[in-house]
């Protein structure tokens, strides 16, 4: 299997709490980036959403890309 297939398989094997964190991080990150791009304003408050998404995603990416 290739690199991508291995990562998808690890994603499928995640427990429910980690999968919920993964989806939550993607949604919050997408909302934050979407609002930044839609408004194109240098509003610092939307960076909070991106930082929160990154913090939530840390344990998930540790599981996915860890050994």
Secondary structure, 3 states (H helix, E strand, C coil): CCHHHHHHHHHHCCCHHHHHHHHHHHHHHHHHHHHHHHHCCCCCHHHHHHHHHHHHHHHHHHHHHCC
